[in-house]
Amino acid sequence: MPHKRIGITEEAKNLIDQIRADHGELMFHQSGGCCDGSTPMCFPKGDFKTGPSDVRLGEVHGCEFFMSASQFEYWKHTHLTLDCTEGRGSSFSLDIPYGKRFVIKSRLFSEEESADLEEAVRGE
């Protein structure tokens, strides 16, 4: 079974559940921008239009997770974990009114994981 490129903490699952109750199905996108533009942003599913410059890393807690292709080139050897922390980000992400913000934690894949990774798919 391929190793997943992205995981999630229980705290992030709880925040997604709160946001989903208010906004319905969700998706995530992490751009290659600077500052808060490089944090994971949560949107209603389909509100952020993905394309060939985006890569689908997988799914977390029922939400597709995309990253800009340029950012993925830097992070493709890294396992990402979606987490959250107290405080507000300054973006268009749906987490802002909840007093928390999504963050990414990362670690390099082991050799074993690298040999059998879940496929990352370019957007259309």
Phi and psi in degrees as a GROMACS rama.xvg file:
@    title "Ramachandran Plot"
@    xaxis  label "Phi"
@    yaxis  label "Psi"
@TYPE xy
-61.2004  146.814  PRO-2
-77.0385  137.543  HIS-3
-74.0358  147.602  LYS-4
-85.3455  -21.871  ARG-5
-138.114  139.555  ILE-6
-124.122  -173.528  GLY-7
-152.195  147.735  ILE-8
-91.0536  163.043  THR-9
-62.057  -38.2627  GLU-10
-61.6171  -41.583  GLU-11
-67.9545  -37.5138  ALA-12
-60.2826  -43.866  LYS-13
-61.3533  -41.7387  ASN-14
-66.5664  -41.6531  LEU-15
-59.3556  -42.5278  ILE-16
-59.5291  -41.6964  ASP-17
-63.5088  -47.2633  GLN-18
-66.7816  -41.6443  ILE-19
-61.5317  -36.8493  ARG-20
-61.5757  -31.7771  ALA-21
-92.2355  -27.8024  ASP-22
-123.88  -3.98698  HIS-23
83.0764  -155.695  GLY-24
-62.2827  146.572  GLU-25
-127.161  165.267  LEU-26
-144.78  162.624  MET-27
-124.82  148.212  PHE-28
-142.251  135.706  HIS-29
-121.247  116.38  GLN-30
-89.6252  -179.519  SER-31
-100.185  16.1528  GLY-32
-70.2057  176.571  GLY-33
-92.9889  169.353  CYS-34
54.0435  -130.273  CYS-35
-70.1562  -13.2249  ASP-36
-67.5785  -15.0337  GLY-37
-101.416  8.90069  SER-38
-94.0876  157.952  THR-39
-68.9444  131.504  PRO-40
-114.562  137.811  MET-41
-103.87  130.661  CYS-42
-132.986  157.689  PHE-43
-58.8497  141.546  PRO-44
-54.6376  128.046  LYS-45
88.58  -10.6257  GLY-46
-74.0928  -25.8444  ASP-47
-102.996  118.327  PHE-48
-81.6714  120.509  LYS-49
-97.0004  158.652  THR-50
-153.895  -161.726  GLY-51
-62.0318  -16.7214  PRO-52
-91.1718  12.7044  SER-53
-124.413  152.976  ASP-54
-124.607  132.54  VAL-55
-88.2283  114.348  ARG-56
-82.6133  -25.1393  LEU-57
151.497  -154.283  GLY-58
-131.608  140.581  GLU-59
-128.167  123.438  VAL-60
48.7208  43.4865  HIS-61
80.5418  10.227  GLY-62
-119.672  129.85  CYS-63
-67.1696  144.854  GLU-64
-124.287  120.245  PHE-65
-114.943  156.158  PHE-66
-140.816  147.297  MET-67
-62.0828  144.461  SER-68
-60.1252  -37.0037  ALA-69
-66.6053  -38.4969  SER-70
-67.9496  -40.632  GLN-71
-59.2131  -36.1311  PHE-72
-57.156  -35.0191  GLU-73
-78.7398  -31.9612  TYR-74
-105.885  4.93947  TRP-75
-66.7817  -15.8986  LYS-76
-100.134  16.5048  HIS-77
-125.243  133.634  THR-78
-83.5139  130.878  HIS-79
-107.066  144.864  LEU-80
-125.886  121.789  THR-81
-78.5763  125.276  LEU-82
-134.271  -179.019  ASP-83
-143.067  161.752  CYS-84
-143.477  161.657  THR-85
-66.6562  146.541  GLU-86
113.878  161.453  GLY-87
-100.181  138.523  ARG-88
-88.7747  175.916  GLY-89
-122.612  79.522  SER-90
-149.619  -166.936  SER-91
-97.9652  11.1585  PHE-92
-68.9136  144.238  SER-93
-68.1779  -12.5938  LEU-94
-75.4538  -16.3235  ASP-95
-52.867  -50.3767  ILE-96
-68.5373  -8.9385  PRO-97
-91.1719  0.690989  TYR-98
74.7062  13.235  GLY-99
-134.24  165.457  LYS-100
-141.757  147.141  ARG-101
-76.6429  144.168  PHE-102
-137.545  162.138  VAL-103
-113.55  134.376  ILE-104
-111.655  147.712  LYS-105
-140.011  157.269  SER-106
-152.307  153.008  ARG-107
-69.0429  144.303  LEU-108
-66.1936  147.448  PHE-109
-73.6703  167.502  SER-110
-59.8395  -41.304  GLU-111
-61.4007  -46.5113  GLU-112
-63.6122  -43.5918  GLU-113
-59.6502  -30.8402  SER-114
-72.9083  -16.3873  ALA-115
-146.617  72.1667  ASP-116
-97.408  146.917  LEU-117
-60.8279  140.2  GLU-118
-68.3656  136.069  GLU-119
-95.5575  130.931  ALA-120
-113.463  129.618  VAL-121
-68.0633  144.193  ARG-122
-71.6064  170.524  GLY-123
